[in-house]
Amino acid sequence: MLRLYEVDLSSRLLLGTARYPSPAILTEAVKASGAQVVTVSLRRESGGERAGQGFWSLIRGLGVRVLPNTAGCHSVKEAVTTAHMGREVFNTSWVKLEVIGEDETLQPDVFGLVDAARILCKEGFEVFPYTTEDLIVAERLLEAGCRVLMPWGSPIGSGRGLNNLFGLQTLRARFPEVPLVVDAGIGLPSHAAQALELGFDAVLINTAVSQARDPVGMAGAFAQALAAGRAAYEAGPMEPRDLAAPSTPLIGTAFLA
Amino acid sequence: MRILVNGASREVRAADLSGALEELGYGGAVVATAVNGEFVPATDRPAARLTEGDRLEVLAPMQGG
């Protein structure tokens, strides 16, 4: 069972809701994935079209928990204000905190992230910071009051998987008690399985599902991969070694030369 | 008076935020508001006075990753 801020979840997948071919496919993909948490955002609403109202009613109908993000925020003030607005609209103290530092890679501005996290945690938010695998930043985020960390696997939407395996493994080893969610960069179910085999608690995925040829099929594939990855972690993977070790016993080998 | 609503210039008659939202077609909608970059909670909207040139942001739930 995964526990994030006192909420128990049986699924280890947090699913994004953006870039699906249609609302119907989004709905089916969420169901196929088994996700109990979906990420959402806030964007400008037109008084004429009121597009956000339909989307919100669709999400409420799914019966899942929402994790509002601060996507697109480049400053502490923007992120904190967006978090306040999200808390009111979505009626949750959860926030996926993003403070973007650079547009090409969407790399987090970890300095702004720590500052914003400190403000929001003091105000009672339960912050899910989108961060890098940097150990010292992780420490600062925990000191600021975060009780979950979300290191990137690779840049958002890149689908490149776990880019810095050593860094991620070190982070896992350094903070064994903190729920760690790999957020961003996961492109394939095998990447998600790998994250869980390494002991990460969950993954947050969007593009890998929404941009698949068959998002519903891919959502199901991720659900299976996560179950396999977690089961493998719990079963205790073997230690890798450099040289071959015969698996068939040598004793009793026939002399046939 | 003219104010900027989500970046577009609009004419509104109401002097308070609640009235302006109603007038602009947001009546009953689930939205969050900010004026000149500062969040205005829903409970504060009736008392929030608008002045010429204010920048109003009206945000609603949207898809996100």
Interface residues (C-beta under 8 A of the other chain):
Chain A: G16 T17 A18 R19 Y20 L26 T39 V40 S41 L42 R43 R44 E45 S46 G47 G48 R50 A51 G52 Q53 F55 W56 I59 P68 N69 A71 K77 T81 H84 M85 G86 E88 V89 F90 I156 G157 L204 N206 T207
Chain B: V5 N6 G7 L24 G25 Y26 A29 V30 V31 A32 T33 A34 G37 E38 F39 P41 A42 E57 V58 L59 A60 P61 M62 Q63 G64 G65
